[in-house]
Amino acid sequence: FAIHALLIAAVTLSPVTATARSEKDATGEDTYPPLWDLAPGNLLGFLVKDNKIVINAWNYQERLGLYKNLLNSSAKYFTAFGPQNFGNILWGLPLQHGWQFRTGRLADPSSVTSCGYEDGDLLCISVRSWWSCMNYYLAVIPFLGAVEAGFFGQLQYEIEILPPEERRADFCYSVADCRSRIPKLMDDWKAYFEYLLSTEHKAVNPATFSSFKLDDALRLMWRAHVASIAYALPKFQDSLKYLSNPEANFGEDWADAVDFIAATHFSTDLLTTNRFQAFLPQRMLVEGDVLPFISDFSPQQNRVLLSLRALHKANQLTGGLLLKLWQKAMSTEAGRKMGRKLIEDLASS
């Protein structure tokens, strides 16, 4: 199956013609996730109690703090890729989380509680939200994987994550707990952070990180990212019932699309992520939203959502064969380069 034909097939499935954000948006106040400046930037910025660092991952600001610690501690590995840590490939995670917060996707979709609402506890992350439960495995697990890898050095305190009010058995709360429950997933994230550490140790001049290869870092990061989604997706299938049909479909379409994006080793640095995230819906989808005719979405947003739906359906109809063919086509750097260019062209033509 020639890569060219596969790429053409993908283009046919995903006829996205979107315009990139303006330069002003790319470097303005929307660049960072909401409340980024207020999130704790070091581990002692969290509550320290009984010789433990206690983190409430069901509070937006504190979950954001997990990402901020990871970004700050990994900044030195990405100095060659732009100023102000902009080139760090971990930006995709907090920016996605910020988009979820800004668009109301972390609030209680059952409306039984005021969790996540402006007239209630705005910073509350609801355990009934499909998005917030999925994101737990892309926030807490990477963070604990980094802790286990020794990424923050020798810690004087243990790390404890507070449990939610419901579904406590669906999450893990410490390095030891997660290691016993989800060893493979912990291994995947630990491997990413161990790779970064290894480039520091191998470098002749510590300032150069001469053995660091961006493609290797992207491969390991995406492998862990995809593994987190694959583990969490069946676990939180029942949470989709709280969402409208269009929103539930979008959630599943987006999770499926990540597999295709991951195969290209797409760079999730700050500016690239912001540029592409502009095409995601700025609010939750509701009953009555029909693609591609949602009146308060831009034509580009409508087309992106329609393309994600078409891609997911095509992959389902082929029993996952489309993804397998895509992954095979992306198995070389030349193929991945074409894949990345395709994604970029689709989003900027």
C-alpha positions in Angstrom: 0.0 0.0 0.0 1.9 3.0 -1.2 2.4 5.8 1.3 1.3 8.4 -1.4 -2.0 6.6 -2.0 -2.6 6.3 1.8 -1.9 10.0 2.3 -4.3 10.9 -0.6 -6.9 8.6 1.1 -6.4 10.4 4.4 -6.8 13.8 2.6 -10.0 12.6 1.1 -11.2 11.5 4.5 -10.1 14.7 6.1 -10.8 17.7 3.8 -9.8 20.3 6.3 -9.0 23.8 4.9 -8.3 25.9 8.0 -6.5 29.1 8.5 -3.8 29.4 11.1 -4.1 31.7 14.1 -2.8 35.2 13.7 0.7 35.9 15.0 -0.9 38.1 17.7 -2.8 35.1 19.1 0.2 32.8 18.9 2.2 35.0 21.2 -0.5 36.8 23.2 -2.2 36.1 26.5 -4.0 33.0 25.1 -0.6 31.4 24.5 -0.6 29.7 28.0 -3.3 27.6 29.6 -5.8 29.7 31.8 -4.3 30.5 35.3 -0.9 29.2 34.3 0.9 31.9 36.3 -1.1 30.9 39.4 -0.3 27.1 39.2 2.5 25.9 41.6 5.8 25.8 39.7 7.7 23.7 42.2 6.7 20.7 44.3 6.9 22.7 47.6 4.2 24.9 46.2 1.7 22.1 47.0 0.4 21.3 50.5 3.1 19.6 52.6 1.4 17.5 55.4 2.7 14.6 57.6 5.9 14.4 55.6 4.0 14.1 52.3 3.4 16.5 49.4 -0.4 16.3 49.0 -1.9 17.2 45.6 -5.5 17.6 44.8 -5.7 16.5 41.2 -9.4 17.4 41.2 -8.6 21.1 41.4 -7.7 22.6 38.0 -5.0 24.8 39.4 -3.3 21.9 41.2 -3.6 19.5 38.2 -2.1 22.3 36.1 0.7 22.5 38.6 1.7 18.9 37.8 2.3 20.0 34.2 4.1 23.2 35.3 6.5 21.1 37.3 7.1 18.8 34.4 7.7 21.7 32.0 10.0 23.5 34.3 12.1 20.4 35.1 12.4 19.4 31.4 13.1 22.9 30.0 16.9 22.4 29.9 16.5 19.6 27.4 14.7 21.8 24.9 16.9 25.0 24.9 18.0 24.2 21.3 14.4 24.4 20.1 13.5 28.0 20.9 13.4 30.5 23.7 11.2 30.5 26.9 10.8 26.7 26.7 8.5 27.1 23.8 10.0 24.1 22.0 9.2 21.7 24.9 7.0 18.8 23.5 5.2 18.4 26.8 3.2 21.6 26.1 0.5 19.6 24.3 -0.7 18.2 27.6 -1.3 21.4 29.7 -2.6 23.3 26.6 -5.2 20.5 26.0 -6.1 20.6 29.7 -6.5 24.4 29.5 -8.7 24.1 26.5 -10.9 21.5 28.4 -11.2 24.0 31.3 -11.9 27.0 29.2 -14.6 25.2 27.2 -16.4 23.8 30.3 -15.4 20.2 29.7 -14.1 19.6 33.2 -17.4 20.6 34.9 -20.0 18.2 36.2 -21.9 17.3 33.0 -24.8 15.7 35.0 -25.3 19.2 36.7 -26.0 17.4 40.0 -23.2 19.4 41.6 -21.8 22.9 41.0 -18.4 21.5 40.4 -16.6 23.4 37.6 -19.3 26.1 37.2 -18.9 29.8 37.6 -21.6 30.1 40.2 -20.1 27.2 42.1 -16.6 25.9 42.4 -15.0 27.0 39.1 -11.7 25.3 39.7 -13.3 22.0 40.7 -12.7 19.1 38.2 -15.6 16.7 38.2 -15.1 13.0 38.4 -18.3 12.7 36.3 -16.6 14.4 33.4 -15.4 12.0 30.8 -12.7 14.5 29.7 -11.4 15.0 33.2 -11.1 11.3 33.9 -9.4 10.6 30.6 -7.0 13.6 31.4 -6.1 12.1 34.8 -4.2 9.4 32.9 -2.4 12.2 30.9 -1.5 14.3 34.0 -1.1 12.3 37.2 0.4 9.2 35.5 3.1 11.1 33.6 3.9 13.1 36.7 4.2 10.0 38.9 6.2 8.3 36.1 8.6 11.3 36.3 8.8 11.0 40.1 9.6 7.3 39.8 12.3 8.0 37.1 14.0 10.4 39.6 13.3 13.3 37.3 12.9 15.7 40.3 15.9 14.3 42.0 15.8 12.8 45.5 12.6 14.0 47.1 12.5 14.5 50.8 8.7 13.8 50.8 6.5 11.2 49.4 3.9 12.3 46.9 0.2 11.6 47.6 -2.7 12.4 45.2 -6.0 13.0 46.8 -8.9 10.7 45.6 -12.1 12.0 44.1 -15.5 11.7 45.8 -16.6 8.9 43.5 -15.0 6.1 41.5 -12.0 5.9 43.8 -11.1 2.4 42.4 -10.7 3.8 38.9 -7.6 5.8 39.8 -4.2 5.4 41.6 -2.7 7.8 44.0 1.0 7.3 44.6 4.0 5.9 42.8 3.7 2.6 44.7 -0.1 2.4 44.1 0.2 3.1 40.4 3.2 0.8 40.0 1.1 -2.1 41.4 -2.0 -1.3 39.4 -0.7 -0.1 36.0 2.9 -1.2 35.8 3.0 -1.0 31.9 1.7 2.5 31.8 4.1 3.6 34.5 6.9 2.0 32.5 6.0 3.9 29.4 6.0 7.3 31.0 9.0 6.5 33.2 10.9 5.6 29.9 10.3 9.0 28.5 11.7 10.8 31.5 14.6 8.3 31.8 15.4 9.0 28.2 15.7 12.8 28.9 17.9 12.0 32.0 20.1 9.7 29.9 20.9 12.4 27.4 22.2 14.6 30.2 24.4 11.8 31.5 25.8 10.9 28.1 26.6 14.5 27.0 30.3 15.3 27.1 29.5 18.9 27.8 26.5 19.0 30.2 25.2 22.2 28.5 24.8 20.6 25.1 22.9 17.4 25.7 24.6 16.1 22.5 22.9 12.7 22.6 19.3 14.2 22.7 17.3 13.4 19.6 14.0 15.1 19.2 12.5 12.2 17.2 13.5 9.7 20.0 11.8 12.0 22.6 8.7 12.3 20.5 8.5 8.6 19.9 8.6 7.8 23.6 6.3 10.6 24.6 3.7 9.6 22.0 4.0 5.9 22.9 3.1 6.8 26.5 0.4 9.2 25.5 -1.4 6.7 23.3 -1.0 4.0 26.0 -2.7 6.3 28.5 -5.7 6.9 26.2 -5.9 3.2 25.3 -6.0 2.2 29.0 -8.5 4.9 30.1 -10.9 4.7 27.1 -12.7 1.5 28.1 -12.6 2.4 31.8 -14.6 5.6 31.3 -16.9 4.5 28.5 -19.8 4.7 30.9 -19.1 8.4 31.6 -20.1 9.3 28.0 -23.7 8.8 29.0 -23.6 12.2 30.8 -22.7 13.9 27.5 -24.9 14.9 24.5 -24.6 12.5 21.6 -22.6 15.1 19.5 -20.1 15.7 22.4 -19.7 12.0 23.1 -19.0 11.3 19.4 -16.5 14.2 19.3 -14.7 12.8 22.4 -14.3 9.4 20.9 -13.4 10.9 17.5 -10.7 13.0 19.1 -9.3 10.0 21.1 -9.1 8.0 17.9 -7.5 10.8 15.9 -4.6 11.0 18.5 -3.5 7.5 17.3 -3.1 8.9 13.8 -1.3 12.1 15.0 1.0 10.1 17.3 2.2 7.9 14.4 3.7 11.0 12.7 5.7 11.9 15.8 4.0 15.3 15.6 5.6 18.0 17.6 3.4 19.2 20.5 5.5 22.3 21.3 3.8 25.4 22.5 3.2 27.4 19.2 2.3 24.3 17.1 -0.2 23.0 19.7 -1.8 26.5 20.0 -2.1 26.8 16.2 -3.9 23.5 15.8 -6.0 23.8 19.0 -7.6 26.8 17.5 -9.6 24.4 15.3 -11.2 22.6 18.3 -14.7 23.6 19.5 -14.8 26.6 21.9 -17.8 25.1 23.8 -19.3 21.7 24.4 -21.4 20.2 21.7 -25.1 19.9 22.4 -28.1 18.1 21.0 -29.1 19.8 17.8 -25.5 20.5 16.7 -25.2 19.0 13.2 -21.9 18.8 11.4 -20.8 20.7 9.4 -23.6 23.3 10.0 -22.9 24.5 13.6 -23.7 28.2 13.3 -21.5 29.6 16.0 -18.4 27.5 14.9 -16.2 28.7 12.1 -16.2 26.9 8.8 -12.8 25.5 9.7 -14.0 24.2 13.0 -17.0 22.5 11.4 -14.7 20.9 8.8 -12.2 19.7 11.4 -15.0 18.1 13.5 -16.5 16.5 10.3 -13.0 15.2 9.3 -12.5 13.7 12.8 -15.9 12.0 12.5 -15.1 10.6 9.0 -11.7 9.4 10.1 -13.1 7.6 13.2 -15.9 6.0 11.1 -13.5 4.9 8.4 -11.2 3.3 10.9 -14.2 1.5 12.5 -15.5 0.3 9.2 -12.1 -1.2 8.3 -11.8 -2.8 11.7 -8.8 -0.6 12.5 -7.0 -1.4 9.2 -6.8 2.2 8.3 -4.8 3.0 11.4 -2.6 0.0 10.8 -1.9 1.1 7.2 -1.2 4.6 8.4 1.2 3.4 11.1 3.0 1.3 8.6 3.4 4.3 6.3 4.7 6.3 9.2 7.3 3.7 10.2 10.1 5.6 8.5 11.3 9.2 9.1 10.5 10.0 5.4 7.0 8.7 5.9 6.5 10.6 9.1 7.7 13.8 7.5 5.1 13.4 4.8 2.5 12.7 7.5 3.4 15.8 9.5 3.3 17.9 6.3 -0.1 16.5 5.5 -1.5 17.5 8.9 0.1 20.9 8.6 -1.1 21.5 5.1 -4.6 20.4 6.0 -4.7 22.9 8.8 -3.2 25.9 7.0 -4.4 25.6 3.4 
